[in-house]
Amino acid sequence: MNKQEEVKFTQSGFLKIDGKKRVSVRFERGSDIAEGMLPPGKITKNHGFSDKEVAGLEIYLEMNCDEIYKKAKEIGKFTNLL
C-alpha cells in the first residue's frame, strides 16, 4: 500500500517586488519542493512534483488567494511589532 506524504504549505507576508505587493509561497512534500508567487499564482520553481501536481498547486493558489492574502496581512502586522 502506498502512503502519500502530507504536503506542507508555507507563505510569506507581503513583499515589495518590482514595486508591487507579492506573497511568496512554498509547498514541501518530503524532498519535493515547489515555490511560487501571488499574484500571479504560478509555480516558478519545482523539484519533484509532477506537471499534474503543479497544476493542482496552482489551482489551490487561485482558489485560496483571499485567505493567503489575509494571512500575509496578519504576518505583516506581527513582523512590524518586532
PDB file of N, CA, C and O in Angstrom:
ATOM      1  N   MET A   1       0.835  -1.184   0.000  1.00  0.00           N
ATOM      2  CA  MET A   1       0.000   0.000   0.000  1.00  0.00           C
ATOM      3  C   MET A   1       0.880   1.248   0.000  1.00  0.00           C
ATOM      4  O   MET A   1       1.807   1.359   0.802  1.00  0.00           O
ATOM      5  N   ASN A   2       0.587   2.186  -0.903  1.00  0.00           N
ATOM      6  CA  ASN A   2       1.325   3.443  -0.964  1.00  0.00           C
ATOM      7  C   ASN A   2       0.724   4.451  -0.003  1.00  0.00           C
ATOM      8  O   ASN A   2      -0.486   4.680   0.002  1.00  0.00           O
ATOM      9  N   LYS A   3       1.564   5.039   0.792  1.00  0.00           N
ATOM     10  CA  LYS A   3       1.119   6.077   1.710  1.00  0.00           C
ATOM     11  C   LYS A   3       1.591   7.415   1.169  1.00  0.00           C
ATOM     12  O   LYS A   3       2.796   7.641   1.057  1.00  0.00           O
ATOM     13  N   GLN A   4       0.664   8.310   0.829  1.00  0.00           N
ATOM     14  CA  GLN A   4       1.044   9.621   0.342  1.00  0.00           C
ATOM     15  C   GLN A   4       1.523  10.470   1.507  1.00  0.00           C
ATOM     16  O   GLN A   4       0.943  10.459   2.593  1.00  0.00           O
ATOM     17  N   GLU A   5       2.594  11.202   1.252  1.00  0.00           N
ATOM     18  CA  GLU A   5       3.103  12.114   2.262  1.00  0.00           C
ATOM     19  C   GLU A   5       2.286  13.393   2.258  1.00  0.00           C
ATOM     20  O   GLU A   5       1.753  13.807   1.229  1.00  0.00           O
ATOM     21  N   GLU A   6       2.200  14.000   3.410  1.00  0.00           N
ATOM     22  CA  GLU A   6       1.498  15.272   3.553  1.00  0.00           C
ATOM     23  C   GLU A   6       2.271  16.374   2.850  1.00  0.00           C
ATOM     24  O   GLU A   6       3.502  16.394   2.876  1.00  0.00           O
ATOM     25  N   VAL A   7       1.549  17.290   2.224  1.00  0.00           N
ATOM     26  CA  VAL A   7       2.164  18.462   1.595  1.00  0.00           C
ATOM     27  C   VAL A   7       2.065  19.609   2.580  1.00  0.00           C
ATOM     28  O   VAL A   7       0.978  19.943   3.053  1.00  0.00           O
ATOM     29  N   LYS A   8       3.202  20.211   2.887  1.00  0.00           N
ATOM     30  CA  LYS A   8       3.269  21.326   3.821  1.00  0.00           C
ATOM     31  C   LYS A   8       3.277  22.633   3.021  1.00  0.00           C
ATOM     32  O   LYS A   8       4.025  22.770   2.053  1.00  0.00           O
ATOM     33  N   PHE A   9       2.443  23.583   3.432  1.00  0.00           N
ATOM     34  CA  PHE A   9       2.343  24.883   2.771  1.00  0.00           C
ATOM     35  C   PHE A   9       2.852  25.961   3.710  1.00  0.00           C
ATOM     36  O   PHE A   9       2.452  26.012   4.873  1.00  0.00           O
ATOM     37  N   THR A  10       3.729  26.824   3.216  1.00  0.00           N
ATOM     38  CA  THR A  10       4.178  27.987   3.976  1.00  0.00           C
ATOM     39  C   THR A  10       4.101  29.206   3.066  1.00  0.00           C
ATOM     40  O   THR A  10       4.112  29.094   1.840  1.00  0.00           O
ATOM     41  N   GLN A  11       4.024  30.366   3.697  1.00  0.00           N
ATOM     42  CA  GLN A  11       3.915  31.602   2.928  1.00  0.00           C
ATOM     43  C   GLN A  11       4.607  32.729   3.663  1.00  0.00           C
ATOM     44  O   GLN A  11       4.860  32.653   4.865  1.00  0.00           O
ATOM     45  N   SER A  12       4.906  33.777   2.912  1.00  0.00           N
ATOM     46  CA  SER A  12       5.481  34.987   3.495  1.00  0.00           C
ATOM     47  C   SER A  12       4.366  35.978   3.790  1.00  0.00           C
ATOM     48  O   SER A  12       3.200  35.753   3.466  1.00  0.00           O
ATOM     49  N   GLY A  13       4.754  37.069   4.409  1.00  0.00           N
ATOM     50  CA  GLY A  13       3.874  38.229   4.459  1.00  0.00           C
ATOM     51  C   GLY A  13       3.995  38.930   3.109  1.00  0.00           C
ATOM     52  O   GLY A  13       4.563  38.373   2.170  1.00  0.00           O
ATOM     53  N   PHE A  14       3.468  40.139   3.008  1.00  0.00           N
ATOM     54  CA  PHE A  14       3.586  40.871   1.748  1.00  0.00           C
ATOM     55  C   PHE A  14       5.034  41.305   1.530  1.00  0.00           C
ATOM     56  O   PHE A  14       5.696  41.803   2.440  1.00  0.00           O
ATOM     57  N   LEU A  15       5.501  41.105   0.313  1.00  0.00           N
ATOM     58  CA  LEU A  15       6.831  41.525  -0.109  1.00  0.00           C
ATOM     59  C   LEU A  15       6.667  42.568  -1.211  1.00  0.00           C
ATOM     60  O   LEU A  15       5.717  42.498  -1.991  1.00  0.00           O
ATOM     61  N   LYS A  16       7.570  43.521  -1.284  1.00  0.00           N
ATOM     62  CA  LYS A  16       7.542  44.504  -2.363  1.00  0.00           C
ATOM     63  C   LYS A  16       8.541  44.045  -3.424  1.00  0.00           C
ATOM     64  O   LYS A  16       9.751  44.083  -3.201  1.00  0.00           O
ATOM     65  N   ILE A  17       8.033  43.614  -4.575  1.00  0.00           N
ATOM     66  CA  ILE A  17       8.879  43.134  -5.667  1.00  0.00           C
ATOM     67  C   ILE A  17       8.499  43.913  -6.917  1.00  0.00           C
ATOM     68  O   ILE A  17       7.342  43.902  -7.338  1.00  0.00           O
ATOM     69  N   ASP A  18       9.467  44.580  -7.500  1.00  0.00           N
ATOM     70  CA  ASP A  18       9.233  45.416  -8.682  1.00  0.00           C
ATOM     71  C   ASP A  18       8.113  46.422  -8.433  1.00  0.00           C
ATOM     72  O   ASP A  18       7.318  46.706  -9.330  1.00  0.00           O
ATOM     73  N   GLY A  19       8.051  46.959  -7.218  1.00  0.00           N
ATOM     74  CA  GLY A  19       7.064  47.964  -6.879  1.00  0.00           C
ATOM     75  C   GLY A  19       5.663  47.429  -6.638  1.00  0.00           C
ATOM     76  O   GLY A  19       4.728  48.210  -6.466  1.00  0.00           O
ATOM     77  N   LYS A  20       5.499  46.104  -6.622  1.00  0.00           N
ATOM     78  CA  LYS A  20       4.183  45.504  -6.427  1.00  0.00           C
ATOM     79  C   LYS A  20       4.196  44.608  -5.195  1.00  0.00           C
ATOM     80  O   LYS A  20       5.216  44.009  -4.855  1.00  0.00           O
ATOM     81  N   LYS A  21       3.039  44.527  -4.531  1.00  0.00           N
ATOM     82  CA  LYS A  21       2.907  43.632  -3.381  1.00  0.00           C
ATOM     83  C   LYS A  21       2.765  42.201  -3.875  1.00  0.00           C
ATOM     84  O   LYS A  21       1.943  41.910  -4.745  1.00  0.00           O
ATOM     85  N   ARG A  22       3.574  41.312  -3.313  1.00  0.00           N
ATOM     86  CA  ARG A  22       3.541  39.895  -3.675  1.00  0.00           C
ATOM     87  C   ARG A  22       3.611  39.063  -2.400  1.00  0.00           C
ATOM     88  O   ARG A  22       4.038  39.544  -1.350  1.00  0.00           O
ATOM     89  N   VAL A  23       3.186  37.809  -2.508  1.00  0.00           N
ATOM     90  CA  VAL A  23       3.305  36.847  -1.418  1.00  0.00           C
ATOM     91  C   VAL A  23       4.055  35.640  -1.974  1.00  0.00           C
ATOM     92  O   VAL A  23       3.654  35.063  -2.984  1.00  0.00           O
ATOM     93  N   SER A  24       5.130  35.269  -1.318  1.00  0.00           N
ATOM     94  CA  SER A  24       5.895  34.084  -1.696  1.00  0.00           C
ATOM     95  C   SER A  24       5.269  32.859  -1.033  1.00  0.00           C
ATOM     96  O   SER A  24       4.934  32.885   0.152  1.00  0.00           O
ATOM     97  N   VAL A  25       5.115  31.786  -1.811  1.00  0.00           N
ATOM     98  CA  VAL A  25       4.526  30.559  -1.276  1.00  0.00           C
ATOM     99  C   VAL A  25       5.450  29.374  -1.551  1.00  0.00           C
ATOM    100  O   VAL A  25       6.237  29.381  -2.498  1.00  0.00           O
ATOM    101  N   ARG A  26       5.332  28.358  -0.698  1.00  0.00           N
ATOM    102  CA  ARG A  26       6.184  27.170  -0.840  1.00  0.00           C
ATOM    103  C   ARG A  26       5.393  25.936  -0.416  1.00  0.00           C
ATOM    104  O   ARG A  26       4.716  25.933   0.612  1.00  0.00           O
ATOM    105  N   PHE A  27       5.494  24.899  -1.225  1.00  0.00           N
ATOM    106  CA  PHE A  27       4.904  23.602  -0.928  1.00  0.00           C
ATOM    107  C   PHE A  27       6.042  22.606  -0.760  1.00  0.00           C
ATOM    108  O   PHE A  27       6.967  22.579  -1.573  1.00  0.00           O
ATOM    109  N   GLU A  28       5.984  21.787   0.289  1.00  0.00           N
ATOM    110  CA  GLU A  28       7.011  20.773   0.532  1.00  0.00           C
ATOM    111  C   GLU A  28       6.344  19.434   0.805  1.00  0.00           C
ATOM    112  O   GLU A  28       5.329  19.354   1.496  1.00  0.00           O
ATOM    113  N   ARG A  29       6.938  18.386   0.245  1.00  0.00           N
ATOM    114  CA  ARG A  29       6.497  17.011   0.479  1.00  0.00           C
ATOM    115  C   ARG A  29       7.763  16.163   0.480  1.00  0.00           C
ATOM    116  O   ARG A  29       8.303  15.838  -0.577  1.00  0.00           O
ATOM    117  N   GLY A  30       8.225  15.811   1.657  1.00  0.00           N
ATOM    118  CA  GLY A  30       9.494  15.099   1.731  1.00  0.00           C
ATOM    119  C   GLY A  30      10.586  15.972   1.134  1.00  0.00           C
ATOM    120  O   GLY A  30      10.814  17.086   1.603  1.00  0.00           O
ATOM    121  N   SER A  31      11.268  15.472   0.093  1.00  0.00           N
ATOM    122  CA  SER A  31      12.317  16.256  -0.564  1.00  0.00           C
ATOM    123  C   SER A  31      11.791  17.036  -1.768  1.00  0.00           C
ATOM    124  O   SER A  31      12.559  17.736  -2.428  1.00  0.00           O
ATOM    125  N   ASP A  32      10.493  16.927  -2.064  1.00  0.00           N
ATOM    126  CA  ASP A  32       9.891  17.659  -3.174  1.00  0.00           C
ATOM    127  C   ASP A  32       9.552  19.078  -2.734  1.00  0.00           C
ATOM    128  O   ASP A  32       9.004  19.288  -1.652  1.00  0.00           O
ATOM    129  N   ILE A  33       9.884  20.054  -3.587  1.00  0.00           N
ATOM    130  CA  ILE A  33       9.657  21.459  -3.262  1.00  0.00           C
ATOM    131  C   ILE A  33       9.104  22.175  -4.485  1.00  0.00           C
ATOM    132  O   ILE A  33       9.595  21.993  -5.599  1.00  0.00           O
ATOM    133  N   ALA A  34       8.080  22.988  -4.268  1.00  0.00           N
ATOM    134  CA  ALA A  34       7.544  23.861  -5.314  1.00  0.00           C
ATOM    135  C   ALA A  34       7.365  25.247  -4.702  1.00  0.00           C
ATOM    136  O   ALA A  34       6.828  25.386  -3.603  1.00  0.00           O
ATOM    137  N   GLU A  35       7.819  26.269  -5.424  1.00  0.00           N
ATOM    138  CA  GLU A  35       7.718  27.640  -4.945  1.00  0.00           C
ATOM    139  C   GLU A  35       7.026  28.495  -5.989  1.00  0.00           C
ATOM    140  O   GLU A  35       7.132  28.235  -7.187  1.00  0.00           O
ATOM    141  N   GLY A  36       6.312  29.519  -5.527  1.00  0.00           N
ATOM    142  CA  GLY A  36       5.626  30.412  -6.444  1.00  0.00           C
ATOM    143  C   GLY A  36       5.335  31.743  -5.804  1.00  0.00           C
ATOM    144  O   GLY A  36       5.771  32.031  -4.689  1.00  0.00           O
ATOM    145  N   MET A  37       4.576  32.565  -6.543  1.00  0.00           N
ATOM    146  CA  MET A  37       4.218  33.913  -6.101  1.00  0.00           C
ATOM    147  C   MET A  37       2.745  34.168  -6.366  1.00  0.00           C
ATOM    148  O   MET A  37       2.161  33.660  -7.324  1.00  0.00           O
ATOM    149  N   LEU A  38       2.168  34.966  -5.490  1.00  0.00           N
ATOM    150  CA  LEU A  38       0.834  35.529  -5.702  1.00  0.00           C
ATOM    151  C   LEU A  38       0.973  37.033  -5.739  1.00  0.00           C
ATOM    152  O   LEU A  38       1.718  37.561  -4.913  1.00  0.00           O
ATOM    153  N   PRO A  39       0.339  37.755  -6.601  1.00  0.00           N
ATOM    154  CA  PRO A  39      -0.013  37.245  -7.901  1.00  0.00           C
ATOM    155  C   PRO A  39       1.246  36.908  -8.694  1.00  0.00           C
ATOM    156  O   PRO A  39       2.311  37.426  -8.357  1.00  0.00           O
ATOM    157  N   PRO A  40       1.188  36.114  -9.674  1.00  0.00           N
ATOM    158  CA  PRO A  40       0.047  35.672 -10.459  1.00  0.00           C
ATOM    159  C   PRO A  40      -0.508  34.315 -10.057  1.00  0.00           C
ATOM    160  O   PRO A  40      -1.443  33.837 -10.699  1.00  0.00           O
ATOM    161  N   GLY A  41       0.026  33.674  -9.027  1.00  0.00           N
ATOM    162  CA  GLY A  41      -0.481  32.361  -8.631  1.00  0.00           C
ATOM    163  C   GLY A  41       0.111  31.235  -9.438  1.00  0.00           C
ATOM    164  O   GLY A  41      -0.533  30.211  -9.666  1.00  0.00           O
ATOM    165  N   LYS A  42       1.347  31.429  -9.870  1.00  0.00           N
ATOM    166  CA  LYS A  42       2.042  30.420 -10.675  1.00  0.00           C
ATOM    167  C   LYS A  42       3.224  29.858  -9.896  1.00  0.00           C
ATOM    168  O   LYS A  42       3.881  30.568  -9.134  1.00  0.00           O
ATOM    169  N   ILE A  43       3.482  28.569 -10.103  1.00  0.00           N
ATOM    170  CA  ILE A  43       4.665  27.928  -9.527  1.00  0.00           C
ATOM    171  C   ILE A  43       5.849  28.290 -10.424  1.00  0.00           C
ATOM    172  O   ILE A  43       5.814  28.070 -11.635  1.00  0.00           O
ATOM    173  N   THR A  44       6.897  28.847  -9.812  1.00  0.00           N
ATOM    174  CA  THR A  44       8.058  29.295 -10.580  1.00  0.00           C
ATOM    175  C   THR A  44       9.270  28.375 -10.427  1.00  0.00           C
ATOM    176  O   THR A  44      10.164  28.377 -11.273  1.00  0.00           O
ATOM    177  N   LYS A  45       9.298  27.597  -9.357  1.00  0.00           N
ATOM    178  CA  LYS A  45      10.385  26.633  -9.135  1.00  0.00           C
ATOM    179  C   LYS A  45       9.761  25.320  -8.703  1.00  0.00           C
ATOM    180  O   LYS A  45       8.841  25.299  -7.886  1.00  0.00           O
ATOM    181  N   ASN A  46      10.262  24.225  -9.254  1.00  0.00           N
ATOM    182  CA  ASN A  46       9.706  22.924  -8.919  1.00  0.00           C
ATOM    183  C   ASN A  46      10.809  21.868  -8.929  1.00  0.00           C
ATOM    184  O   ASN A  46      11.614  21.792  -9.858  1.00  0.00           O
ATOM    185  N   HIS A  47      10.824  21.072  -7.891  1.00  0.00           N
ATOM    186  CA  HIS A  47      11.721  19.927  -7.833  1.00  0.00           C
ATOM    187  C   HIS A  47      10.946  18.761  -7.220  1.00  0.00           C
ATOM    188  O   HIS A  47      10.759  18.697  -6.005  1.00  0.00           O
ATOM    189  N   GLY A  48      10.500  17.846  -8.071  1.00  0.00           N
ATOM    190  CA  GLY A  48       9.886  16.628  -7.574  1.00  0.00           C
ATOM    191  C   GLY A  48       8.388  16.489  -7.757  1.00  0.00           C
ATOM    192  O   GLY A  48       7.876  15.370  -7.734  1.00  0.00           O
ATOM    193  N   PHE A  49       7.665  17.588  -7.940  1.00  0.00           N
ATOM    194  CA  PHE A  49       6.237  17.493  -8.193  1.00  0.00           C
ATOM    195  C   PHE A  49       6.012  17.263  -9.685  1.00  0.00           C
ATOM    196  O   PHE A  49       6.720  17.838 -10.512  1.00  0.00           O
ATOM    197  N   SER A  50       5.032  16.427 -10.039  1.00  0.00           N
ATOM    198  CA  SER A  50       4.717  16.188 -11.447  1.00  0.00           C
ATOM    199  C   SER A  50       4.016  17.415 -12.033  1.00  0.00           C
ATOM    200  O   SER A  50       3.543  18.280 -11.295  1.00  0.00           O
ATOM    201  N   ASP A  51       3.953  17.483 -13.368  1.00  0.00           N
ATOM    202  CA  ASP A  51       3.251  18.586 -14.024  1.00  0.00           C
ATOM    203  C   ASP A  51       1.793  18.656 -13.574  1.00  0.00           C
ATOM    204  O   ASP A  51       1.248  19.741 -13.371  1.00  0.00           O
ATOM    205  N   LYS A  52       1.169  17.492 -13.421  1.00  0.00           N
ATOM    206  CA  LYS A  52      -0.228  17.436 -12.972  1.00  0.00           C
ATOM    207  C   LYS A  52      -0.349  17.974 -11.549  1.00  0.00           C
ATOM    208  O   LYS A  52      -1.297  18.696 -11.240  1.00  0.00           O
ATOM    209  N   GLU A  53       0.590  17.635 -10.691  1.00  0.00           N
ATOM    210  CA  GLU A  53       0.568  18.126  -9.312  1.00  0.00           C
ATOM    211  C   GLU A  53       0.787  19.635  -9.270  1.00  0.00           C
ATOM    212  O   GLU A  53       0.134  20.334  -8.496  1.00  0.00           O
ATOM    213  N   VAL A  54       1.706  20.144 -10.099  1.00  0.00           N
ATOM    214  CA  VAL A  54       1.952  21.589 -10.160  1.00  0.00           C
ATOM    215  C   VAL A  54       0.674  22.307 -10.583  1.00  0.00           C
ATOM    216  O   VAL A  54       0.331  23.346 -10.018  1.00  0.00           O
ATOM    217  N   ALA A  55      -0.026  21.765 -11.564  1.00  0.00           N
ATOM    218  CA  ALA A  55      -1.297  22.360 -11.992  1.00  0.00           C
ATOM    219  C   ALA A  55      -2.284  22.390 -10.826  1.00  0.00           C
ATOM    220  O   ALA A  55      -3.016  23.366 -10.664  1.00  0.00           O
ATOM    221  N   GLY A  56      -2.310  21.344 -10.021  1.00  0.00           N
ATOM    222  CA  GLY A  56      -3.176  21.295  -8.847  1.00  0.00           C
ATOM    223  C   GLY A  56      -2.778  22.321  -7.799  1.00  0.00           C
ATOM    224  O   GLY A  56      -3.641  22.929  -7.166  1.00  0.00           O
ATOM    225  N   LEU A  57      -1.470  22.519  -7.611  1.00  0.00           N
ATOM    226  CA  LEU A  57      -0.998  23.525  -6.657  1.00  0.00           C
ATOM    227  C   LEU A  57      -1.402  24.923  -7.113  1.00  0.00           C
ATOM    228  O   LEU A  57      -1.781  25.758  -6.292  1.00  0.00           O
ATOM    229  N   GLU A  58      -1.322  25.180  -8.411  1.00  0.00           N
ATOM    230  CA  GLU A  58      -1.714  26.486  -8.941  1.00  0.00           C
ATOM    231  C   GLU A  58      -3.219  26.712  -8.785  1.00  0.00           C
ATOM    232  O   GLU A  58      -3.652  27.834  -8.522  1.00  0.00           O
ATOM    233  N   ILE A  59      -4.011  25.663  -8.945  1.00  0.00           N
ATOM    234  CA  ILE A  59      -5.453  25.776  -8.698  1.00  0.00           C
ATOM    235  C   ILE A  59      -5.701  26.079  -7.228  1.00  0.00           C
ATOM    236  O   ILE A  59      -6.557  26.898  -6.895  1.00  0.00           O
ATOM    237  N   TYR A  60      -4.947  25.414  -6.342  1.00  0.00           N
ATOM    238  CA  TYR A  60      -5.056  25.686  -4.903  1.00  0.00           C
ATOM    239  C   TYR A  60      -4.793  27.165  -4.628  1.00  0.00           C
ATOM    240  O   TYR A  60      -5.544  27.799  -3.886  1.00  0.00           O
ATOM    241  N   LEU A  61      -3.730  27.720  -5.220  1.00  0.00           N
ATOM    242  CA  LEU A  61      -3.407  29.131  -5.011  1.00  0.00           C
ATOM    243  C   LEU A  61      -4.544  30.028  -5.488  1.00  0.00           C
ATOM    244  O   LEU A  61      -4.914  30.985  -4.809  1.00  0.00           O
ATOM    245  N   GLU A  62      -5.091  29.717  -6.650  1.00  0.00           N
ATOM    246  CA  GLU A  62      -6.189  30.510  -7.205  1.00  0.00           C
ATOM    247  C   GLU A  62      -7.424  30.449  -6.304  1.00  0.00           C
ATOM    248  O   GLU A  62      -8.060  31.470  -6.044  1.00  0.00           O
ATOM    249  N   MET A  63      -7.752  29.264  -5.838  1.00  0.00           N
ATOM    250  CA  MET A  63      -8.964  29.077  -5.039  1.00  0.00           C
ATOM    251  C   MET A  63      -8.829  29.641  -3.617  1.00  0.00           C
ATOM    252  O   MET A  63      -9.834  29.943  -2.973  1.00  0.00           O
ATOM    253  N   ASN A  64      -7.602  29.780  -3.132  1.00  0.00           N
ATOM    254  CA  ASN A  64      -7.376  30.208  -1.749  1.00  0.00           C
ATOM    255  C   ASN A  64      -6.652  31.541  -1.636  1.00  0.00           C
ATOM    256  O   ASN A  64      -6.165  31.884  -0.559  1.00  0.00           O
ATOM    257  N   CYS A  65      -6.572  32.302  -2.727  1.00  0.00           N
ATOM    258  CA  CYS A  65      -5.785  33.536  -2.706  1.00  0.00           C
ATOM    259  C   CYS A  65      -6.299  34.541  -1.673  1.00  0.00           C
ATOM    260  O   CYS A  65      -5.490  35.224  -1.044  1.00  0.00           O
ATOM    261  N   ASP A  66      -7.605  34.654  -1.479  1.00  0.00           N
ATOM    262  CA  ASP A  66      -8.124  35.608  -0.484  1.00  0.00           C
ATOM    263  C   ASP A  66      -7.623  35.264   0.918  1.00  0.00           C
ATOM    264  O   ASP A  66      -7.214  36.150   1.669  1.00  0.00           O
ATOM    265  N   GLU A  67      -7.654  33.994   1.265  1.00  0.00           N
ATOM    266  CA  GLU A  67      -7.189  33.560   2.587  1.00  0.00           C
ATOM    267  C   GLU A  67      -5.671  33.747   2.724  1.00  0.00           C
ATOM    268  O   GLU A  67      -5.180  34.127   3.786  1.00  0.00           O
ATOM    269  N   ILE A  68      -4.944  33.478   1.650  1.00  0.00           N
ATOM    270  CA  ILE A  68      -3.487  33.650   1.659  1.00  0.00           C
ATOM    271  C   ILE A  68      -3.135  35.121   1.851  1.00  0.00           C
ATOM    272  O   ILE A  68      -2.234  35.443   2.626  1.00  0.00           O
ATOM    273  N   TYR A  69      -3.838  36.023   1.151  1.00  0.00           N
ATOM    274  CA  TYR A  69      -3.598  37.463   1.326  1.00  0.00           C
ATOM    275  C   TYR A  69      -3.945  37.904   2.745  1.00  0.00           C
ATOM    276  O   TYR A  69      -3.242  38.730   3.327  1.00  0.00           O
ATOM    277  N   LYS A  70      -5.017  37.362   3.299  1.00  0.00           N
ATOM    278  CA  LYS A  70      -5.419  37.701   4.670  1.00  0.00           C
ATOM    279  C   LYS A  70      -4.316  37.307   5.652  1.00  0.00           C
ATOM    280  O   LYS A  70      -3.972  38.080   6.547  1.00  0.00           O
ATOM    281  N   LYS A  71      -3.764  36.105   5.484  1.00  0.00           N
ATOM    282  CA  LYS A  71      -2.689  35.653   6.371  1.00  0.00           C
ATOM    283  C   LYS A  71      -1.420  36.480   6.165  1.00  0.00           C
ATOM    284  O   LYS A  71      -0.694  36.747   7.122  1.00  0.00           O
ATOM    285  N   ALA A  72      -1.150  36.884   4.925  1.00  0.00           N
ATOM    286  CA  ALA A  72       0.023  37.721   4.641  1.00  0.00           C
ATOM    287  C   ALA A  72      -0.089  39.053   5.377  1.00  0.00           C
ATOM    288  O   ALA A  72       0.901  39.570   5.895  1.00  0.00           O
ATOM    289  N   LYS A  73      -1.291  39.597   5.418  1.00  0.00           N
ATOM    290  CA  LYS A  73      -1.517  40.849   6.137  1.00  0.00           C
ATOM    291  C   LYS A  73      -1.271  40.653   7.631  1.00  0.00           C
ATOM    292  O   LYS A  73      -0.663  41.508   8.276  1.00  0.00           O
ATOM    293  N   GLU A  74      -1.739  39.532   8.185  1.00  0.00           N
ATOM    294  CA  GLU A  74      -1.521  39.220   9.601  1.00  0.00           C
ATOM    295  C   GLU A  74      -0.036  39.053   9.902  1.00  0.00           C
ATOM    296  O   GLU A  74       0.452  39.525  10.929  1.00  0.00           O
ATOM    297  N   ILE A  75       0.676  38.383   9.009  1.00  0.00           N
ATOM    298  CA  ILE A  75       2.124  38.205   9.188  1.00  0.00           C
ATOM    299  C   ILE A  75       2.812  39.548   9.220  1.00  0.00           C
ATOM    300  O   ILE A  75       3.711  39.771  10.031  1.00  0.00           O
ATOM    301  N   GLY A  76       2.392  40.453   8.335  1.00  0.00           N
ATOM    302  CA  GLY A  76       2.973  41.798   8.291  1.00  0.00           C
ATOM    303  C   GLY A  76       2.758  42.562   9.570  1.00  0.00           C
ATOM    304  O   GLY A  76       3.661  43.261  10.028  1.00  0.00           O
ATOM    305  N   LYS A  77       1.566  42.447  10.167  1.00  0.00           N
ATOM    306  CA  LYS A  77       1.289  43.121  11.441  1.00  0.00           C
ATOM    307  C   LYS A  77       2.197  42.579  12.531  1.00  0.00           C
ATOM    308  O   LYS A  77       2.703  43.342  13.355  1.00  0.00           O
ATOM    309  N   PHE A  78       2.409  41.268  12.544  1.00  0.00           N
ATOM    310  CA  PHE A  78       3.256  40.654  13.553  1.00  0.00           C
ATOM    311  C   PHE A  78       4.712  41.095  13.404  1.00  0.00           C
ATOM    312  O   PHE A  78       5.360  41.444  14.390  1.00  0.00           O
ATOM    313  N   THR A  79       5.222  41.080  12.177  1.00  0.00           N
ATOM    314  CA  THR A  79       6.640  41.431  11.976  1.00  0.00           C
ATOM    315  C   THR A  79       6.884  42.907  12.242  1.00  0.00           C
ATOM    316  O   THR A  79       7.998  43.279  12.610  1.00  0.00           O
ATOM    317  N   ASN A  80       5.875  43.768  12.067  1.00  0.00           N
ATOM    318  CA  ASN A  80       6.034  45.190  12.369  1.00  0.00           C
ATOM    319  C   ASN A  80       6.161  45.430  13.872  1.00  0.00           C
ATOM    320  O   ASN A  80       6.716  46.447  14.289  1.00  0.00           O
ATOM    321  N   LEU A  81       5.654  44.507  14.689  1.00  0.00           N
ATOM    322  CA  LEU A  81       5.791  44.629  16.142  1.00  0.00           C
ATOM    323  C   LEU A  81       7.205  44.398  16.587  1.00  0.00           C
ATOM    324  O   LEU A  81       7.631  44.937  17.608  1.00  0.00           O
ATOM    325  N   LEU A  82       7.951  43.597  15.831  1.00  0.00           N
ATOM    326  CA  LEU A  82       9.313  43.272  16.204  1.00  0.00           C
ATOM    327  C   LEU A  82      10.185  44.414  15.823  1.00  0.00           C
ATOM    328  O   LEU A  82      11.395  44.367  16.043  1.00  0.00           O
TER     329      LEU A  82
END
